[in-house]
Amino acid sequence: MISHKKEFGIYHWDTFDNATLLIDEADTLKEAQDKVEKKYKDRIRPTGADQVDIVNQKGEIVDKYKVG
């Protein structure tokens, strides 16, 4: 279920709590990607316990990141 109002929502899935939280929103995919990279920096890795998804207004995941 999407809860963002802008074109893209950035959601953090916490696997420990099994909870997904809306952490930010963006008007463009590039803006959303920049926000994820700025917020998580060196926590983005090929494997990680949590996942950050960028979701469009249709509810489709358009980009995702593993974070530790």
Residue pairs with C-beta under 8 A, 6 or more apart in sequence:
1 59
2 9
2 55
2 57
2 59
3 9
3 22
4 22
4 25
4 55
4 57
5 25
6 25
6 26
6 27
7 26
7 27
7 28
7 56
7 57
8 25
8 26
8 27
8 28
8 29
8 31
8 32
8 54
8 55
8 56
8 57
8 62
9 22
9 24
9 25
9 54
9 55
10 22
10 23
10 24
10 25
10 26
10 32
10 35
10 36
10 52
10 53
10 54
10 55
11 20
11 21
11 22
11 23
11 52
11 53
11 54
11 55
12 20
12 21
12 23
12 50
12 51
12 52
12 67
13 19
13 20
13 50
13 51
13 52
13 53
14 20
14 21
14 50
15 49
15 50
15 51
16 49
16 50
23 39
23 52
24 32
24 35
24 39
25 32
26 32
26 35
26 54
29 54
29 62
29 63
32 54
32 63
33 54
33 63
36 44
36 52
36 54
36 63
36 65
37 44
40 52
40 65
40 67
43 67
43 68
44 65
44 66
44 67
45 66
45 67
45 68
46 66
47 66
47 68
48 66
48 67
48 68
49 67
49 68
50 66
50 67
50 68
51 64
51 65
51 66
51 67
52 64
52 65
52 67
53 61
53 63
53 64
53 65
54 61
54 62
54 63
54 64
55 61
55 62
56 62
